[in-house]
Amino acid sequence: MFMKRLFTASLLLLITIISSAENSTETLWLKAISIMETNQQWKPLEIHSRVNQYNRKGLLENSMEIFIEGNKTEDDVVKYEVVRLLENSTDITANHGRDLQKINQEAMGSEGFQVRFDFNYLRDINNIEIVKEPKVVLDETCKGYRFEMVGENKEKLGCVVWVSQNTAIPRSIEVKPLSKSVLPNGFDSEVFYSNSKTEWYPVKTIITMELNLLLIKRKFETIFSFSNYTSLDL
């Protein structure tokens, strides 16, 4: 049950999530924002999630896999449903009908994985801090742009958007809590995006968190994979 609750918490974090310079730097950032802003219509119809639990020695103790499918309705909304559940590679779907219904109700909803940014705020370069050192993301050299945002539960989050210096396509977004209010030991997450200006959307998200309580030390890693995208009329 803890692994299922952790998945729900990770998914909600994902939804919160799934962002004085030289003229060239500012132009790169504005191009990246344009790509982000004009690609908000994409929704995945297939989602795979895997939660790994590691002990204090870094050895895998447990794993949970969840398969999610989305259906586009006549109202141009994608409704999500958990269709398969694996625990340590064993199919346990039939034994957890109520749990699946609870996950659907708490985490999916009608909004799916829509990520909302305040683009007017991001366009103001005074709200953005340029990361000094570049980073290689998906084999591309990227420049980092750091800013703060408020999450779904009103928590303050620190974000870094890593933008390709060659194409201005945002290749990943890092998100970290700026306080310990979300989880006792916080979490780290990074969302990786497709390499396209016209079909830009998340392809993978990795969320890591640690639990340190007295003698109990565990590390959890949640990996989301997204595919089979559809476009909505926004």
N, C-alpha and C positions, 0 to 999 in steps of 0.2 A: 504493500500500500504506500510505503514511503516513496518508492520509485515513481509511482503514478502521481503522487502529489508533487514530487520534484519536477516531473514532466510538465504538469499544469503550471507550476511556478515559472519554469523556463519558458514556456510558451507565452505566458503573459508578459514576461520580460521582453520576449522577442517582439510581440505586438507593440510593446512600448517603443518596441523599438521602431526585420523582417522586418551629426552631421553639423605701422607705417610700412607698406609693401611696395616693391617695384611694380611698374605698370604691367609688365609681363606676368607677374605673379597674380595680380588682381584680375587680369583678363582670363587667365587659366581658371581661376575660381568661379568667375561669372559664367564661363562656358559650362563648367561642371554643374552649377546650380540649374542652368537651363536644361541640361540633360535630365537631371533629377526631377525637375518640375514637369516636364512634358512626358514623363513615363510613369505617372501615378495610376494608370488605368490597368496595369497588368496584375493578374491574379493566378497563382498556381492551382492546378487541378489535381496534382499528385504531390504528396508530401511524405517523406520518410523521416522518422525521428529515432535516434538511438541514444539512450542514457547509459553511460558506463560508470560504475562505482568501483573505485580503487582503494585499497587499504593503505596503511602508513608506509608500507614498503613499495608502493607503486604497482602492486599486482592487481589484476582485474578480479573483483569478487562477484559482481552481479552485473547483468545488463538487461535492459528493457528496450524493445523495439516497437514502435507504433507506426502503422500505415494509415494515412489519411487520404480520403478522396473528396474532391469538390465537384459540385454540380451547379451549372449556371442555370438560373431560373428565368422564367419569362419576364420577370421584373428587372433583369440584368443585374442580379446579385448572385454571388457564389456562396452556397451553403456547404459547410464542411462536415464530414462524418468520419469517425474512426472505424475502419473496416477490419483491422487485424492487429493482434497484440501478441508479441513474443516475449517470453522471459527466459533468458539464458538459452536462446535458440529454440525453445519449446513453445508451440502454439497454444496459447491459453485463452484465445478469444471467446470460446463458448462458455468459459467459466466466469467471465467477468462482464456480463451484459450491463449490470447496474453501474459498474465503474466507467464503462465506455460512455454511457448516457451522461454521467456526471461530468466527464471530461468535455463532451460535446457542448453541454449547457454552459459550463464555466469558462471554457477557453476559446471556443470557436466563434459562436455568435454569427451575426449576419455581416460583420465587417471583415471577417477573415484576417488577412495579414496586411491590411492597409497601414502603412507607416506615414504619419503626418508630420511635415516639417513646416515651420514658419519661414517661408522663402523670403518674405520681405525683411525679416530679421537677418537671415543669412546673407542677403545681398549687400548689407551694410558691412563693408570690410572692417570697420571699427569694432565690430562684434567678434571678429575672427582673429585668432592667433596663428601665425605661420610657424609650423614645426621646422626647426633648423635643419635637422638631418633628414635626407630622403629615405625611403623604404622600398624594398623590392616586394611587390605584391603580384602574384600570378605571373611571374617572369617579366614584370614591367617596373621601371623606376618611377616611383610616385612621390608627389609632394603632399605633405600633410597640412590640413587646416583644422584647427581645434576650436571648439565652441561648447557652450553649455546649453542644455535643454531640460525641460520638465517632463517627467515620465507620466505614465497613465495614473499612478497613485500619488502624484504631486511630489515625487522624489526628484532631487536634482541630479542630473547625469552629465558626465563629461564625455564628449564625442570628438573623434578625429576622423575626418574624411580623407582617404588617401586617393589622390587624383593622378592619373597617368600624365606624365609631363609631355608625352608625345601626342596623345589624342584628346586630353581633357575629360576622359571618361572616368568617373569614380569607380575604382576597383574594389574598395572595401570601406566599411565604416566600423570603427571601434567604439564601444560603449562601456563606460565604467561608472559605478556609483561614486558620488562625491561625499557620501556619508555612509555610515554603517547601518543605516535604518532599514535598508532593503533586506539584507541578509547579514547574520552575525559577522561573517568574514568577507562579505562582499562577493563580487563576481566580476569576471572579465568576459567580454563577448566581442566577436568580430563577424560581420556580415560581408560575404564576398558576392560580387555582382558580375553579370554578363558583360562581355566586351562588345557592346553595341550602343550606338547613340540613339537608335530608334526603337530598340527592344531591350531596354535596360531594366533589369530586375534581379532580385536575389537568387543565387544558385545554391548557396550553402551558408549556414550559420553555425558557429562553434561557440558554446557558452561553457565556461569552466568556473567552478566554485569549490571552496574548501570548507569543511566542517571540523572545527577544533573545540571539543568540549571535554575538559579534564583529560582522561586517557584515551578518549575517542578521537581519532583523526581519520578523516575520509576525504577523498577528492572525487568530485562528480564532473563528468564531461557530457554535455548534450550536443549532438550534432543533428542539424536539420538539413535535409536536401530537398530542393524544390524543382519541379519539372512540369511539363505539359501546360504551359501558360495560355491564358485566354485574355482577351482585351474587353474591358467594360466601357460603356458610354458614360463618361463622367461630365 
